[in-house]
Every structure is written in structure tokens, then in C-alpha cells.
Amino acid sequence: MLRVLIVDDEYPTHEALRIMVDWSALGCDEPRSAMDGAEALEMLRKDSYDIIITDIRMPNMNGIDMIRAIRNINAAARIIIITAYDYFSYAREALRLEVEDYFLKPIDRHELENKLKKIVNDIQREKGETRDYQWPEQAGEFGISQLIGYLDHCFRQDLNVGDLGKLFHINPAYLGQQFHKATGQTIKDYVNRRRIDWVKHMLSADHLQTQQVIQMAGFRNSGYFYRKFQEVEGISFADWKKRIKAEDAEDER
């Protein structure tokens, strides 16, 4: 598992990044945290980190100065900058320091995940650890079990049959046929079901913004989510939320 360090002086940013990205699916440990550049350097002197995500404007030591120091400690670390400041001088210096990417807040989850996937794949190739999923020659139930396990783990990521076919080294159309034959549903419907269950769990357990959770689940279009929710649950999303609120109120009595 790859090691990730988040450096930002705003605690909500740490929490958002932990929730926003399915780290285990990427092959990464749960990220560690540092609240400024000085703390990050102290951690880097003790442990090695593969990926560092950092803000620029922080107390004690800003992100650019920290990155310069990191290059003397761990030249191979992959670094991503996230910042609310769209300053050309920052971007120019980031390029000079060979930073992987430069994201402006608020962060687009899909863009960040795609960048992280590329970084992880690059690191794994360098280490000779790239995971290669092979569809068993006998296919059947064991092959479907492998696929379901992968979907259960990665359902919040961008998934399509074409990419899954490449991942499992099997014709995408045949993969879809075998999945439907074994489960009675399409891969897309299965993924939507998992995403909807995750949204229900998150909104029932935490006080999070609905639109944020819908996006985090992997739905790019909220209108599509509402239609699929009605189709899967047999009740509108608005009515479901009313029912959950009523149940919570009843529990508090």
C-alpha cells in the first residue's frame, strides 16, 4: 500500500480529502495529516511518503518552501498542490519543482481521482507491483465473483464496461453478458445500486450536504441520481428523506 500525506492548515480539507477519495481502492493507506510545512518535514524525516497533497498558503512554512525542502529529503515523492489562490507565480514555481498537478479549490473530485490513479499506476509500474486482474479461463462463477468483488470495492470510481474489459482482459460485450447471466442485472445497474446504498448510509449516519454525498458516490448528474433512486427504491428521494427525518425524530423522543 502506498503512503499519502496531506498538508493543510484547515482541518476540513483533511476530512474532505479522506472522504472524497476511495484510498484503499487506489492501493493507498489512509492518509496521514500535517497542519503546516514544518510539521510535514518533521514527519518526512521519520517516514517515507509516496504521495504528498499540500496547500500553499500556510503558517510557519508555506507549501512552496516545503516542497523545495522535500526535494532534498525525498526527491521521488509525487506532489499535488491544492490552493484557493490562482497566482501565476505559484504555478510557475510548482512546475519548476516538478509538481504533478495544481488544483484550485473547490476541488473537482473526478479530476483529482483521475490524477491520483495515474500517479499510483506510475509508482506501481516503477516498483513492478502493477496489479493485473486475469479473467479465469473457466470464467463462470469464480470470474463473476472476482468482478463483483472489484465493483464492491471501486463502485464510487468512474466505471464502464470497456475499461473493465481491459482490466480483466476479456471482451467487454462478453463480460456484460456473463455478468447479466449470473446476476440478472447489468453492471451499470449493479453499480448504481451500490452507490445508492452508500448515499443512503452516508445521509442516515452523518450530517452531510446531499449534493456533496451524491457526487462523492460517483453520480455526476443529480437528476440522473434522483431518477435511479426512484427506480431502485420505489420511492422518491424527497419522500425517503422525509421518512428518515420522521424516524430520527421518533428515535429522539
N, C-alpha and C positions, 0 to 999 in steps of 0.2 A: 504494500500500500504506500502511495506517495504521501509526503508530508506537506501540509499547507499552513502558512502563517498569514493572518490578516492583521494589518497595521492601520489603525484609525482611531482618532481621539473621540469619536462618537460611538457610544455603545450600541445604539440601534442599528448602525451599519453592520456591526459584527453579527447581530442576530438576524438581520435581513439576509446577509450572505449565507449564513448557515441554513436558513430555511429555503432560500431561493434555489440553491443548487443541491442536487442529489449526489453528495460527495462519494458515498460508498459505491454508487453505480459507476462513477468515473474511475474508481480504483484508488480513491484518496481516503486517508484518515480524516476524522472530524477536525476541522481547522483549529489551530491554536490562536491566541489573541495577544496583541501588544497594543498599548494605548498611545504610543508615540515611537519615534525613531530610535531614541536612546534605549528604551526597553526592548525593542526589536533586536537591536545589535547585541545586547546582552544575551538574549535568547539564542541568537545565531552563533555566538561564540561557544555556546554549550552544546547545541544540537544542530543538525543539518536539516534544511528545509528545501524541498524541490520547487515549490511554487510560493511566491510571495505576492499578496494583493495589498496595495498600500495607497493611502491618501497622500496628498502633497502638503497641504496646509495643516500642520500640527505643532503643538508646543514643544519646547526643548530642542527638537531637531526636525526640520522639515523632510518631506519624502525624498526630494532630490539629493540632499546631503546624505541621507541614509543610504540611498541606492549607490552613491559613489563609494561609501564605506563598505557596503555589502560586496561590491565587486572585488574588494581586496580580501574578503573573507571567504566568499563562495561565488566564484566567477560563473559557475554553471547554473545558478539559481534562475528560474524563469520568473520574471516580474511583470505584473499588471498594475497599472495606475488607475485609480478611480478618484475623480475630483469634481467639485462643483465649479471649478474655475477654468474657463476656456481661454487660457493665456497661451499665446503662440510661443513665448519664451520657454514655458514649461514643456510643451510638446516637442520643441526643438531639442531641448536638453535630454528629454526622455529618449528620443531617437538616438542621440549620441551615446547614451548609456545602454543602448541595445535592449530597451524595454519591449516586451512582447506586444502590448497594446495600451491604449489610452482611452478610458471610458469616462464620459461625463455623467454625473448624477442628474436625474434618476437613471439607474442602470437598466438597460434592456436585458431581461433575463435570458432570452434566447441567444442574443449576441454573445453574452458572457459565457453561457454554457458551450456554445459552438467553439469559442476561442479556447476554453478550458479543455474540451475534447481534443482539439488539435495539439495543444501543449502536452497533454497526458500521452497521446499516441506517439508524439515525437520522443518523449522521455523513455517510454516503454521500448520503442524501437532501438534507441541508443543502448538501453540496458539489456536488450534481447529478450524482453518479457512480454511482448505483444500477445494478448490473448487471442486464440484462434478457435472459434466455435466451429465444430465439424458436425454436420448432419449425419447420423449413423447410417450405414449402408442399408440396414434393415428398416430404417425410418420408423414407421409405426408409432406405438405409444411412447417409447423412450424418447424418440425425436421430438414429439409434441411436448413431452414433459420438460425437455430442455428449453424449448421455445417459451412455454408458459412461465417457467422459472425466470427466464430473461425478461419477459414482459412484466411480470410481477415486480421485478427489481427496477426496471427502467421506464415504467409507464408514463412518467412525467416528462420524459425527453421527447424530442421530435422523432416519431417513428413512422415508417412507411414500409410497405411490403417489399419494395425494391431494395431498400437498404438492408432489411432483414435477410433477404435472399442472398445478398453479397456476404453478409456476416456469417451465415450458416452454409455458404457455398451450395446453394440449391436454387433452382428456377423459382422465381417469385410466384408465378401463377400456380405452380405445383405446391409450393409452400402454403399458399392461401387455401387451396383445395383440401390439402391434408388437415389443416387446422380446422376448417369448417366441418369436415367429415368426422373428426374426433370430438369436437366440442359443440357442434350445432350452431356456431356463430362465426362471424368474420373476425379477423384480427382487429380491425378498427373498432368493431362493436365491443370486443373484449377489453381493449384499452380504454374506451370511453367509460365502460362500467367501472373499471378500476379507478379512473380519475374521478368519477362522480362519487364513488365511495370515499375517496380521500378528501374531497371537498366537504362532504357531509361530516366526516370525522373532525376535520380541522375547524369547521364553523361551530360544531357542537362543543368542542373542547376548549377553544381559545377565542378571545375577543379580537378577531382579525377582520380587516376590511374584506367584504365579499369579493369585490373585483380583483383585489390582490391575490386572494386564495384561488380564484378561478384561473387567473393567469399562471400562478405557480403550479397548478395542477397540469398545465400543458395545453389548456384551451386558449387559442389566440383570439377567438371571437366569442364574446359573451352571449350574443344572440344564438349562436350555434349551441353553446352550453345549455341555455335555457330550453331550447327545443329538445335536445337529447335528454335532459333531466326529466322533462315531462314524458318523453317516450319510454325511458327506462323505469322511472319510479311510478308512473301512472298518476302523478300529481304535479301541479305547477311548482316551480321553485319558490315562488312567493307564498303559496299555501303551506309548503313544507316549513319555511322559516317561521310562519305564524304558529304552526303546530309545535315547533321546537321551543319557541318563546313561551307558549302556553304551558308546555311540560316543565320548563325551567321555573316558571312562576309557581306552579303547583308544588314542585320539589322544595321551594323555599318556604312554603307555608308550614 
